[in-house]
Amino acid sequence: MANGQGPAFGERVEFGPNDVCYRHPTEHSFTLCQRCGRTICGRCQVTSPVGVLCTDCVKQTQPSAAKQASRSMRVTGRRIKALETPVTYGIMALCVLVFIAQSLSHYFGADEVTLALWYAPVHSAPGDVFTNASFEPWRMFTVMFTHSPGTPLHLLFNMLALWMFGRNLETMIGHMQFLVLYLFAGVGGSLGVMFWAYVVPGTIGTPTVGASGAIFGILGATLVAFKAANINVTSLAVLIAINLGIGFLPGVSISWQAHLGGMIVGAFTMWLMLGARGPRKKNRRIVSLVSLGVILVALSCAYLVVMPNIFGA
């Protein structure tokens, strides 16, 4: 030591009697915990943003299990809230799950899933009218979540359109109204297929699959909403016209009837919503949508009143 004031440059440093780790008395160290000031050896040092801490101080600064669980719940809640379009993503997820089930069934040569979910106008007819036919009107809903199991492109294009337009529309009108719109438009697509059998009775047994009817309803609703907001709708109108026109090309296995029916019902549903928007008109909006739902159900039962002339095909 130089003058009793500690080691000078080039001199050897000597440990004092207190320069030992508080947890390992045989370990000498000059490092102090930045929080409690106790001496800690290399095994007890934990590097933190505020410096080196001992293991006990690190444990004291950690939140309890209850606080960690509460924080995790808050973070999860914020993440769910950040997902502003849960209905759109929920529909997409359901379509993908159904497609997986369809593909597995198709792979094993059964196609039972597709056969159980697709829709043909004959399923809206009384069961005793046709041999081997059953009255299953709920297929008008299930068909909007099914796609052709032979190729993923059918699913891919529909989900891309739903992702592009569905999220914006759901953010604009809200989750519940968007779900109602999607279901109404999907039923409208099935009604388009069903009523076409009055024109061409031979199509009464032709099945259809796909969410295209509901998606065209979303496109039609977006067109109405943009028009009401004085937004230029030329590009969207051209897009709808092109996609609708593709269904009329000869040799194309696309149900333009479902596209047209879904678009009409989707546009009309949005028109009703816009006519009664705002919190003060909530009851009027609910009554309007319920009334439309009753009308769609009544139209779905048209075969129970007047059957297509199946022998005129």
N, C-alpha and C positions, 0 to 999 in steps of 0.2 A: 504494500500500500504506500502511496505517496502522500505524506503529511496527514495520514489518517482520514483522507477525504474520498476514498474509493480508488479503484484501479485507474492508473494513467494509461495513456496509449502505449500498447505493446506489452502491458503487464497482464498476467493471468488473472481471470476473474475467479473468485472463491465464493462458493455457496455459503450463506449464513444459516443459522439454526432454524430460521423460519422459512427458508426457501425450499419447502417440500410441498408436494401435492396434498391437499386436504383429504383426498380419498385414498391416496397411495403414499403413505409416509416415507417409504424408501425411495421415492422418485423425486429427485431435485429438479427445480424449475424456477425461472424468473418470470414466467407468464402469469398475469393476473386476469381473473374474470372481469369483464367490463361492467358487469351488473352488480355482483356482490363483493368484488375485490379480493376474493380468495385465490391462493396460488393453485394452479392446475398444471398437470403434466400433459404430455402429448396425447395420451389415451383419453383424457377427459376434456380435451379442447373441441369445441364445436364452433365452426366459423359461421357467422351471421352477418347481416347487413350492417349491424352496429358494432362489429368487432368480434373478438373471441369470447365465448361464453362457456360456463361449466355446464355439465349435463343436468344438474338440478335446476339451474336457472332456465334452461331450455324447456324442461318439463313444466315449470311454473308459468311460462309464457304461452304454452300450448292450450287452446280452449278445451273444455271438457267434452265428453262424448255427446252430451245433450246439445251443447252449443254447436259442435261440428255437424250433428244431424240437422239442427235447425238451419244452419247456414247452407247445408246441402239442399234442403228443401227450398230455401229461398232462391238459390241459384237455379235449381230445376224449374221453379215457377217462372223465373225471369226468362229462361230459355224457351219455355212453352209459350209465354206471352210474346216473345220475339218472333215466334212462328205465327205470323199474323193471318195465315190462311190455312188453318187446320182442316177445314172441310175439303178443300181442294186436294191437299196431300193425303187426307184420309181416303177419298175416292180413288186417287191414284194407287194407293197401297192396296185397297180392296181389289181393284182391277188386276193388279199384278199377282196377288195371291190366287185369285180365281183363275188367271191364265196359267199359273204354275200347276194348279189342280187339273185344269183342262189338258195341259201338255202331258202330264204324267198319265192321265187316263188315255189320252190319244196314243202315247208311246206303247202302252200295253194292249192297244188294239180294241179298247172298249168304248171310248168316247162317252162314257156314262155321264160325266159332269156336263159336257156340252149339251147332250140330249136332254138333260134335266133342267137346263137353264135357258136354252134358246126359246125364241118365240115364233110361232106361226099363227096366222089368223084362225086356224082351226081350233086353237086352244081357247078362243073366246066363244066358241059355239057350244051349245048344250051337248052333253056327252052322248046322248042317245041318237044324235043326228048322223054321226059317222061311225063306222066300224073302226075299232082300234083308236078312237079319238077320245080325249078326256078334256073336261072343262077345267082349265088351269089358268085363270086370268092373272094370277100373280106373276106369270112369266113376262108380263108387260113391264115389270120392274126388274126382274133378274136379268133380262136380256141386256140392259144398259150397263152391266158390269162384266159381260162376257165378250170374248173376241175369238177370231179364227185361230184354232190351235195349230194349224198347219204352218203358220209363219208369224214371227214376232213383229213384223213390220206393221200389221194392222194395229196391234197394241201400241207400238212405238209412236206412230203418227197421231193416234188419238190422244195419248198421254202428253205428247209434245204440245198439241193444240190446247189441251186442258191446262197445262202448266203456263202457257203463254197468255191465255185469255182468262182462265178461271181465277187466278190469283188477283188480278186487277179488279175483276168484277166482285169477288168476295170482299175485298178491302173496301169497295165502294158501297155495297149494300148491306154488308154484315153477314155473319156466319149462317144464321138460321134462314134468312131470306134466300141466301145463295143455295142452301141445301134444298129448300122448297122449289126454287127455280130449276135446279138440276133434275129433280124428280119429276116435276111437271113436264119439263121438256122431254125427258126420257119417255114418259107415258105418251106424250104427243107424237113422238117418233113411232111408237108401237101402234097408235091410232092411225097414223098415215099408212102403215103397212096393212092394218086391218081393213080400213075403208077402201083400199085399192081393190080388195077382193070383190067389192060391188061392181067395179068397172071390169076387172078381169077375174072372173070367178075361179079360173084354174090356178090362181096363186094362193088360194086359201090354205093349201098345205105346204107352201114354200117357207122354210124357216129363215130367220135372220138372226145375226149376232152383232154386237158392237155397241159402243157408247157414242157412236156418231150422231144419233138423233139428239141426245142430250147435249153434246158439244155444239151442234148446230144451233140448238136453243140458246146456248151461252153466247154464240156469235151474234145471233139475232138480238138478244138482250143487250149486248154491248153496243150494237148499232143504234138501238133505240136510246140508250143512255147517253151515248156520245152526241146523237142528234139533239137531244133535249138540252145538252150542255153547250150547244153551238160549236161543237168540235167538228172539224172536217172529217167526214166519214167516207170519202171517195175511195181511198185505198182499201178500207175494210169492206166496203160494198163490192168492190171488184174481186177481192179475195173470196168472199162468200159466193159470188156469182160463178167464179171459176170452179170452185170446189163442188158447188151444186150442179153445175153443168157437166162435170166429169161423169156423174151418175147416169146421164142420159146417153153416153156414148155406147154404141152397139158392142156387145161382147164383154162389157164390164160388169162384173158381179158386185155391183154397189147398189144398195137400196136407196134410191133417191126419194122414195116415198117416206122413209124414216127421216131423212135429212130435212125434207120439206115440212113434214108434220112437226118435228122437233123445233125447227126454226120459227114456225108460226106460233106455237104455244109459248116458246121462250120469249119471243118479242112481245106477245100479248101480256104475259106475266109481268115483264118489266114495265110495260105501259101502265098496268094497274098499280104497281109499286110506286112509280113516279107520280101518279095521280093522287096518291095518298101518303106522300112522304112527309116526314117530320113527326115529332113526338105528339103533337096535338091531334094528328090524324091516325094514330096507332090503331084504334078500334076499327076505324073505317078500312084501314089496310088489311087487318085480320079478317074482317067480314068479306072483303073482296077476294082474298086468297082462298078462304074456305069455300066461298061460292064457286070459284073456278075449279077447285078440287072436286066439288060435288058434280059439276058439269062434266069433268073428265071421267069420273066414275060412271055417270049416266051414259056417256058416249061409249065407254068400254063395254056396256051391256047391250049395245045396239043389236047384236046378233040374237039376243034373247027375244027381240021384238020382230025384226025383219031379217031373215037370212039371205045371204047372197044367192043368186040363181046359179047353183053349182052345176046344173045340168046344161047351162047355156055356154059353157066353155068350149 
